[in-house]
Amino acid sequence: MESSRIALVTGANQGIGFQVAKELVAHDVTVLVGSRDLARGQAAAEQIGAGATAIQIDVTDAESIAAAAARVADEFGHLDLLVNNAGISRSRPADGEFLEDYAAANKASTASLDEIRTVWETNVFGTLAVYQAMLPLLRKSSDARIVNVSSGVGSLSANADPGYPYHSMFGPVYPASKAAQNAITLAMMVELESTDIKVNLVSPAFTATNLNGFAGTESIEDGSREVVRVCLLGPDGPTGTFTRWENTTIGW
């Protein structure tokens, strides 16, 4: 039986995106496994199994995004769930000294402007570009939802508190990119609040992934729980939320 829901998950060939895609398929959602490298996406989709299909999408490449949107339109005619998960923490691969090295390089006075632009290109402008391309397809769904995968380290209200555990690490590269992504998401929420399209912002746990050189403390399964929970909310589920597991509100 054909699934009634079609989902696109960006950055789904590894990490949280892969786990989210895997769990959505287990809930009878047809998932387009988005990957910059199509071969890696295909390998991930094969590992997930029936219900998963690789789709090439580089969120920093307008032509790639347009081609992905055209493919979704041709093959399905609509999109029910968009999970903007693709994200980077730095321009080069993270290493085992991620936290110590990153804190030193991420200060407002020392952060590389080129590094900031590279990270923001994916985390901020990439999220917005995919949203703009996929919105017409989401409008054709009777139960559409957008889930943007952000981070609690982008919470301005939390970081303004000197007692916040990550207060000293707030800087203009990754944390500020997530604050900007949150702002972009709020703009989506405002734009769509009079429609039936739901928009949610989610912070996974500090998960051991390539994003942080596997310095995270949570498993992929645990780190993905809130993203999956929100993705599976029904048409009567909430919109305009910013949460972490389990349904805990995060301050903007």
N, C-alpha and C positions, 0 to 999 in steps of 0.2 A: 504494500500500500504506500502510495506516495505521501511523504511528509507534508503536513499543512504549513510548516514554517521553514523559511529559508534564512540562513544566517551567514554573514560575512564576518570573519574574525581576522583582523590584520595582525601581522607578526605572529602567525600561528604555527610556524614550523618548529618552534622550540619554546621552552619555558612556560609561563602562565598561559600564553595564547594557545599553545599546543594542548595543555591540560583542559582549558575551557572548551576548545573544539571537541576534544575526546568526550567530555562529559555531556556536552550538548547533543552529540550524536547518540549517546547512550539514552538520551531522553527523546529520541525520535525526531531530532531536528536535522535537516539537511544542512551541512556546514561547508562553506567555501573556505578552504584553508589558505589564507592570504600569506604570501611569502615574496620577498624581493627576488629570491633565487627560485625559479620554478622547480628545478630539480629537487631542491630541499623541501619545497612544499609538497611535491609528489611523494617523496619518501615519507614525509609526515602523514599524508593522507592515507598512504598504503598501510602504515603502522596503525592508524586509527581504524581503518576498515570501511565497510559499506556505510554510506551516508556521508562520507567525507570526500571532497573533491578539491584538488589544488587549483589555485588561481594566482597568477602573477600580479602582484601589486606592490609597487614601491611608492610609499606615501610622500616621497620628496620629488616624484617625477609625474608631472601633469599628464603626459601621454600615457603612462602606465595606469594611472588612476582612471582616465577616460576609457581606456581599453577594457579595464576590469568592469566598469559600469556598463559598457556596451555589451559585454559578455553576459552579465547578470540579466540585463534587459532581454537579450536574445533567447537565453535558455530558460528563464523563469518569469520574466515580465514584471517582477516586483521583488522587494526585499522586505523581510519582516523584522530582522534583527541585525543591527550594525554594532559590532564590538570594536571600538577604536583602541586596540591594544598595543600596536607597534610603538616602541619607544627606545631611546638610547640614553645612557648616562654620560657618555663621553665619545669622542670621535674615534678613539682607538680601543681595542679590547681591554676590559677591566682585568686587573691582575690580583694576586693574592693579598697585596697590601692596599686593597681598594679604599678602605675607610680612612686610614692614616694619610695616604697619598692624596686622596680626593679632597679631604678637608683643607689641606695646605694649598691645593691648586684652585680651590673654588672661592677664595675670598674676593670681595668686591674690588680690592686694590690690585690683585694679581691675576685674576681670571683672564684668559685669552679671549679677545673679542671674536676671533675666528672659531674658537671652541664653542662659545656661546651661540654663535650663529648656526653652527652645525647641529648642536643639540636641539635648539629651538626649531630648526627647519623640520625635524622629525616630530618632536613632541607637541609643538604648538601649531605650526602652519600645516603640517601633515594631517593632523586631526581635523583641522578646518577644511582642508582641501578634499579629504575623503567625504566629510559631511556634505559639502556642497555638491559633490558629484553623485552621491547616493540618495540625497533627499527626494528627488523626483520618484525614485523607485520605492522609497519608504512611504511616500504619499499614496501609493497604489495598494498598500497593505491595509487590511482591516484591523490589524493588531501589531502596530509598529513600535519598536523600542530601540533607542540608541543608548549604549552603555559605553562610557568613556573610562578607560582604566588610567587612573591618575595615581596620586600618592599623598599620604597624610603629611609628608614633608613639604608639600606645596600649600599647606594651610597657613595663611597669613596670621590669623588669630592665634593659632597654636605657637607659631614661631616667634610671635611678639612677646611671648611669655618666657622670661629667662629660665624658668624651671622646666621648660619643655626639653625632653632628652636630646632632641636634634637641633636645639636652638643655636648652638655654636657652629653647626655645619651649614646653616642657611647661607646660600650664596647665589650668584647670578647664573650659574650653569644649570645643573639639573633641578635643584629645588625651585628656583625661580621659574624654570620652564614649566614645572608642574603647577605653580601658582598661575601662570599665564594660561595653561591648558584649562585650569579650573575656571578662569574668567571667560575663556572662549566657550566652555560648556554652559556657563550661566547665560551667555548670549544666545545659545541654542535654546535653552530652556525658556527664555523670555520670548523668543521668536515663535516657539511652538506651543506656548501655554494655552492658546485658544484652539488648538487642534487636538486630535486624538493620538498624536505621536508622543510617546513618553521618552524622557531623557533622564538618565541617571549617571551619577559620577561615583566611582568606586575606588577605594584604596585597598589593594591586596595587603597581606601581611609582608613583613620584611623577609622575602622568600629567597632562598638560595638559587639564583639564576645567573646566566651569563651577564646580565645587566650590572650586577654588583661583584663580579669576579667570584661568585658563589660564596660571598661572605654572609649572605642572609642566614637567618636562624630558623626559618620555617620551611617545611617541605613544599614541593610544588602543589601537592594535593590540598594541604591546609591553606596555602597562600591563595589558592584559586577559589576557595569556597564562597566568598562574598560575591565575586564576579559571577559565578555560576548561579547563585541564588537570585541575584537581581535579573540576570538574563532570562530566567525561567518564570519571572513574575507574569501573571496573566494580564489580560486587558484591563482588569479592574485594579491592578497593582499601582503603586504610587509613582509619581513623576517628580522631578525637581529635587531629588535627594542626593546627599553626599555621605556615603556610609563606609564602614569597615565591618568585618565579621564581629558579631552577628547582628546586622541591622543597627549598628551603633552610629549615631550621627556624628559627623566630623564638622567642626566649625570652619567657616570659609576663611 
